[in-house]
Amino acid sequence: MNNTNTPIVSVIIPCYNHGIYLSECLESILNQTYKNWECIIIDNGSTDNTKQVTESFVQKDKRFKYIYTEQKGVSFARNFGIKNSKGKYILPVDADDKIAPLYIEKAVEVLEKKENIKLVYCNARLFGAANKDWMLPEFSLKNILIENIIFCSALFRRKDYDQTNGYNEQMVEGFEDWDFWLDLLKNGGEVVKLPEIYFFYRIKKDSRNHTLDTEKQKRLREKIYQNHKELYTKILENADFVYEFYDLQNKYKVLSNSKDLEVGKKALTPIRFIKSLFSR
């Protein structure tokens, strides 16, 4: 798709010391069949070779742009990149992930057809420390309130972003993409998942989300709930329980495998009751 009259897509890539992976990510942007894009790399205070890697791509293709900032977290970097972008559509991509050549083209086709569509994403595959398809549940507003079911690299309209508070810069420990999706979708709008695998999510043993312990998970989930309490209470019955859901799921898995079946059944009774509240 070489028509320069097509809408500009701004790809926003925050990078903090991920220079080792950055070339692979940027190559996946360079290989897009959709050509009318800009790619803004926000060097978020890196101390590795992020600048050198990016500059090699800037020299190769002027659609790449490099911006250095102090380390202020991924939410700040995404917001800063979007503020310095000129695209009709925005695609955040993490510096250690990559996208298939058709992703932007197919997503823009969907967005151009219907104004009410707020988000377009796709099926995905894990790579790196794991190598398998990423089984994502079907989207519903109820499902995404209980668990984030959309990875960070979905396309959305810049004008819809401007109606939100942007990525929450207080979510420094994680889940900032989940928080943003809820802000984007709180007043309605359609979400479309492309059936093909166009996104590749790198699994690393030391990744931020992989290393979140149970208490930190609970704390972040409670923060998500408090940030969007009006939406939770509007959509979910018994919404006050929702930030405990992660902990209950873990207990459910452990007790489901209990060798002492009678003890397990008795212990599971209250957890099954709470679990049922979210499946109505």
N, C-alpha and C positions, 0 to 999 in steps of 0.2 A: 504494500500500500504506500505509494510514493507521492500521492497528491498532497501538496503543501497547503491546500485549502482545508484539509482535515484538521480537527481541533488539536491543539497542543496538549500533550500529556506530560505533566511534570513528575518525574520519578525522584523521590526524596530518599537519600541514603545516609543515615547517621553512621558514623564510624568512630569507634573508640578502640584503638589497638587491635583492629582486625585486618591489618594490612596483609597478613598471610592468606586471607580468604578473599580479599577485595577484588583481585583481578578476575577471579571466576565469576563473581557477582556482576562486575561491570561488563564482562564479555557477554553475559546473558542479556544485558540491556542493548549492547551494540548489535546483537544478532536478531533484534526484533523485526518482524515483517512490517510492523507499523513504524513509519519513519519520522513522523512529526512529533518528536519528543525532545525534552531537555532532561538532563540528569544532574541533579544538584547533590554533591557529596559534602556533607557537613562533618568536617574533621573536629570531633568533640574532645579536643585536648589530647590527642594521641601522642605517644612518645615512641612509636615504632615507625615503620616506613610507609604509613598511610599517605602522607603527602607525596612521596616519590611515586607510589603506585598510581595515584590519581593524576598527577601531572603527566605521566606517560600516556594516559588516555585523553587528557585535555589536548595534548599535542597531536594526537591521532584524529580527534573528532571534537570540534568546537561545541557540540551539543552537551558535552560534559563541562560542568562548572565546579570549581573547588572553593569552599568557604571554610576558614578556620575560626573556631570559637573556643573559649575556655570550656573545660569539662563541666557541664551543667545538667547532664542526664539526657536520656533519649527523647523524652517529651519535649524538652527545650529545643533539642536539635531538630526534631521534626517540625515543630511550630516555626522555628527560625527559617528552615528550608522552605516551607510553604509560603511564608511571608515574602520570601525573596524569589518566588516562582511566578510564572506567567501563564500557566496552563489552565485550560478549562476543566481538566480532570487531574486528580492527584493519585499517585501510586506510591505508598511507602514501601521500601524494601530494606531489610536489614543487610548489613555488609557481608554477612556470612551465608546468606541464602542466595537463591537464583531462580529465574523464571524461564519458562519455555518460550521459543520464538514467537508463537502465535498469541500469547496471553494478552498483550495490550490490544492487538487488533480485534480479537474476539470480544473482549470486554467493552471496548469503545462501540462496537456494533450494537451491543445490547443497550448501552447507555444512550446512544443517539436515537434509539427507537421509541423510548418512553421516558418522559420527564420525571415521572413519579418514582423511578428506580433510584434508590439511595446508595446501594452497594452492589458491586459485582465481584465475586471471587470464584473459586474453581475447586476441583478435586486436587489433592496434593500427595506428595510422596516424601518420606523421610529418607535422608541419606547421611553418610558420615558414620557415627557410632552405631546407627541402625540403618537398615536398608529394606523398607517395606512401604506399601501404600498407607497413607494416613486416613483412617476411617473416620470421617467427619459426620456427625449427625445432621439430619435435615434441619434447615433453619426454621425457627419460629421465635417470636418475641419471648414467649414463655421459656423456651429452651435456653436462649442466650442470657436470660436473667439468672438462671440456675448455674450455667456453666458457659464460659466463652467457647463458642463453636466456630469462630471465624479467625483465621490467622491474621497477622498484621498487614499482609500485602494484598489488600482488596482495593479496587478502584472506586473513587467517589468524586462528586462534583466540588469544585472549589467554592461555588456559591453556597452549597450546603454546609461545608466546613465553616464558612464565615458566619453562619447562623448558630454555631456552637461556641463553647468556651475553648475549643482547641484541645490538644492533648494535655491532660492534667499534669502539671509540673510538680505536683505534690506526690504523685505515684512513682517515687524514685526507686522502689524495690521491685516493681513489676506491675503487670496487669493494666498498663496505661492504654494499650490498644482496646482491651475489653471496656474500660471506662469510656473511651472515646466512642466506640460503637453504640453504647447505650445513649450517650448524649446525642449522637447523630440520628438515632432512630426513635427517640422518645416521642416525637410528634407524628409518627407514622412514616410511610414510605415502603417501597418494595425492596426485597433483597433477592438477588439472583445468583445461584451457584452454577457455573459452567460444568458440564458433565466430564470434560476432559481433565487430565492431569497437566496443569500448567505451572504449578508452584512446587518448589523443592526446598524443604526445611531441613537445615543441617542440625543434626543431633551431636552435641558435644557433652562429654561427661561433666565438664565444669561450667556448662551454660547457666545463665542466671536463673531461668525458670526451673531447670532441672535440679538445682541445688536449694530451692526454697523448702525449708522444713515445714512441718505441719503447723506449728504455731504462727510462723510468718504467713503461711497460706491463709489461716483463719483470720489473721489481722487484716490482710489485704482484702479478703472477701467481705469482711465487715465494713471496710472503708468503701468498697464498691457499693454495698447496700446503703450506707449512709449518704453517699454522693447522689444516689438515684432513688431515694426512699419513696418519693411520690410515684415513680413509675412502678416500683415493686409492689406497692400497696394497691395500685390500680389494676395490675395484671394478675398477681398471685394471691390466692387465699393463704392465710397464715404466713405472710411475708416475713414476719419477724424471725422465722426459723431459717431463712435462706442462707445466711452467712455461716450457719453451723453445718450446712449440707455436706461440705467437703469432709469434715471430721466424721460425720455419720456414715458417709460412703466407705471411708477407710475401716471403720469399726464393722460395718456390714460385711465387707470382704473378708476380714479376719475371722469373724464369728461364723460366716457361712462355711468356712473350711474347718470348723471346730471338730475334733475327733469325738468329743463328748456331745453327741447330738442333742440329748435332752437339755443339757445346760445351754447349748447353743441356741436351741429353739426358744427357750425362755428368755435368754438375753436379747434375742433378735426381735422379740415382740414389740417393744417400744420403738425400735429403730425402723421396723417395717411400717409402723403406723405413721411415723414422721415422713418416711420416704413416700408413702402413698399420698401425702398431702400435695406433693409436687407433680403427681402423675394424673391428676383429675382433669 
